[in-house]
Amino acid sequence: VKFNNCAGNKGVRYETNSLDFKVRADGTLYAAHHLQVPSKQLILVVTAWDPQTLARWEAMVRFLVAEKSQHNGHKPKGRKALPGELVQQQSDTLLPWRQHQSANGLRRQKRDWVIPPINVPENSRGPFPQQLVRIRSDKDKEIHIRYSITGVGADQPPMEVFSIDPVSGRMYVTRPMDREERASYHLRAHAVDMNGNKVENPIDLYIYVIDMNDNRPEFINQVYNGSVDEGSKPGTYVMTVTANDADDGTTANGMVRYRIVTQTPQSPSQNMFTINSETGDIVTVAAGLDREKVQQYIVIVQATDMEGNLNYGLSNTATAIITVTDVNDNPPEFTTSTVKAAGWCNAEQPQKRLRTSVVITQDLTSSLMGWAGSRIWGEMGLPTTTCTHSPFSFSQPKGPREKIQHFAAAVDYEMNRAFMLTVMVSNQAPLASGIQMSFQSTAGVTISVTDVNEAPYFPTNHKLIRLEEGVPTGTVLTTFSAVDPDRFMQQAVRYSKLSDPANWLNINATNGQITTAAVLDRESDYIKNNVYEATFLAADNGIPPASGTGTLQIYLIDINDNAPELLPKEAQICEKPNLNVINITAADADIDPNVGPFVFELPSVPSAVRKNWTITRLNGDYAQLSLRIMYLEAGVYDVPIIVTDSGNPPLYNTSVIKVKVCPCDENGDCTTIGAVAAAGLGTGAIIAILICIIILLTMVLLFVVWMKRREKERHTKQLLIDPEDDVRDNILKYDEEGGGEEDQDYDLSQLQQPETMDHVLNKTPGVRRVDERPIGAEPQYPIRPVIPHPGDIGDFINEGLRAADNDPTAPPYDSLLVFDYEGSGSTAGSVSSLNSSSSGDQDYDYLNDWGPRFKKLADMYGGGEED
């Protein structure tokens, strides 16, 4: 087998789908061992694959196996072996599993059939499912067999393209096939018994899709671009167009042929080009290509399959654009020998376009045979002060009969007002062979320079001055003036600021004198590398006005105007010396020599600073702060340090460093307790704080208990007034929440103290609510004496209040308290006689005997009438 992957076949490997055959690296197919081929036809699939790209290509190889001669190598008499007889014909029913054959009582090993490929035409209209073939085993007469197929198209994507009747073994295709989607299928047929046990070995089935002409040729590009030199001979290659057909290229369905349909323009001939019908190569077929007449051809190319048969084949078209390239077959030529032009230029505008001269040329100027060789042949009256070379140059024309563009560079009207030139134009490349003409042409050019308003310019740009920082406001720094090149125009120049980032400068609008508007500080953020940069504008009053810019750079020399600052601002040290030290340094915004070496020292006031601390100099920029005494109590200390720089005169600054002194472990690290102590609290202070916290918590607890007690007392309703405050003038009701009308019927006899109270004080239920009634017999009390004992009433009430306060069964709401329930009726007499009767026959003198508490009542009702 031969294989070509268009890349040299490097590393391509071969393999087959049979263990009986192998393929060498050179494509030789050989038998792996001695074997007996059981059929007249043998089909193999050879695969070539690239291990790097994993691309695979398959080809089918069919062997026609000849029968061995049984008569000394001669064929049977009267019979010829035809090639067609060697191929097994496909039938409706295949017996892929052969029956056992015996010889001399011995049974030979069963060999499987090799099933010939099954061909299925694509785009079939059905009906579906459409039967392809029926397979059956020779054992189906003995046992019941179930058939199945596996592989791509059956149980692998695309799924269910093929199906099989498990009982009859008929295999069907279920839908139309598309060869361009998949050209072949490899299935395996299986035969098992009802229990799923394998009856026969699996048989390979190869199904090939027969191609139909259902795809048009497709050009790779719809527009192809090519070129050919003018004057090319017939047969010159121009370009190649390519069309691909998705149909089978080995059949007429995929064999594409090309032809030219139209050519535009049809000059000088309608058939200037032809195309190879098989390869698509376009070549010239006629002479007369002339770019100066026809620069481009548009050719419509048609591709048709079925080997170009226009009646049956499918076609498609593409456009081929053929550009005729220029060759040097025409020399340049001026239209006139003398040309006048006018123009202007100055140093700020290095190129100005002047008037043009028309020339005659037919060749393109973008190539060597065009105007690339245009140059000045002679010069007269050229200035020598503004230009070291010729101030004139020429552009190249871009097409036939183009104009030469004249340019002037750095021409100054004030130096020279006119120029006379002799211009020569020639080709850099020689003319094409057979052209007998001069390769160059000359012409005279007179150029008049027109004066224009030129912008003022600063002779020294960028101007650099040096001065010390800190100069006072209003100091004159320099005069930054511009020059106007227009000597023949009377113009005035005015100055203004264009860029002054810090707004430090002022400029005189008339003479350009620059003064300071603020103090210049070298340490400002506007200073870059000690240089401050400002931009100024100079504008004239010409028509139109012109302006130029200039940059002033001020280099500021440093002075010692910044005192050093101590670093760091905070530090930590152990309370015992010789364990660790604090490295200190200083930062100064100035630069050398107004910075280090620095001097670090402790102030003499307060005296405790030098007593507790000491400074040791390390070098010009660093020193060490350490304890002088053997022990310093933990806390935070503000240590002032005087830092002096080396400026002239020197500046100093007193900076304070906060030092946390704390107890340290053996490694010199501050401990946790030490960190707390270093916060500024001693041991005594910490103990005092803890005691204060305990006292505060105790007070809060007592306050809460008192509030709860007060809240409980507030809910306890006192029925009577304290005896000391009782004046018996009025009956005061404070938030009475009684039970209704019944509470208004008072029995004053209940307020009398009985002679004996032992049975009351020993009463078990205690104080009860008004809605409670004691269970059991009501006690009988002796008859009260006529004269009560008012002094005992207050004690009785107070005792009842104490009993109510200590009652755990008391309700959480206010209620009327009954101190003693004495049943219905009362031993006390009725007090209805106390009503204010107008009869006047009632005697109230006995009230005077009741004591001072009833004195007011006795005065009101006892005795005679008052005036």
Buried (B, 14 or more C-beta within 10 A) or exposed (E): BEBEBEEEBEEBEBBBBBEEBBBEEEBEBEEEEEEEEEBBBBBBBBBBBBEEEEEEEEEEBEBEEEEEEEEEEEEEEEEEEEEEEBBBEEEEEBBBBEEEEEEEEEEEEBBBBBBBBBEBEBBBEEEEBBEBBBBBBBBBEEEEBBBBBEBBBBEEEEEEBBBBBEEBBBBBBEBBBBBBEBBBBBBBBBBBBEEEEEBBEBBBBBBBBBBBBBBBBBBEEEEBEBEBBBBBEEEBEBBBBBBBBBBBBEBBBBBBBBBBEEBEEEEEEEEBBBBEBEEBBBBBBBBBBBBBEBBEBEBBBBBBBBBBEEEEBBBBBBBBBBBBBBBBBBBBBBEEEEBEBEBBBBBEBEEBEBBBBEBBBBBBBBBEBBBBBBBBBEEEEBBEEBBEEBBBBBBBBEEBEBEBBBBBBBBBBBBBBEBEBBBBBBBBBEBBEEEEEEBBBEBBBBBBBEBBBBBBBBEEEEBEEEBEBBBEEEEEBBEBBBEBBBEEBEBEBBBEBBEBEBEBBBBBEEEBBBBBBEBBBBBBEBBEEBBBBBBBBBBBEBEEEBBBBBBBEBBBEBBBBBBBBBBEEEBBBBBBBEBBBBEBBBEBBBBEEBBBEBBBBBEEEEEEBBEBBBBEEEEEBBBBBBBBEEEBEBBBBEBBBBBBBBBEEBBBBEBEBEBBBBBBEEEEEBBEEBBBBBEEBEEEEEEEEEEEEEEEEEEEEEEEEEEEEEEEEEEEBEBBBEBEEEEEEEEEEEEEEEEEEEEEEEEEBEBBBBEEBEEBEEBEEBBBBBEEEBEEEEEEBEEBEEEBBBEBBBEBBEBBBEBBEEBEEBEEEBBBBBBBBBEEEBEBEEEEEEEEEEEEEEEBEEBBEBBEBBBEBBEEEBEEEEE
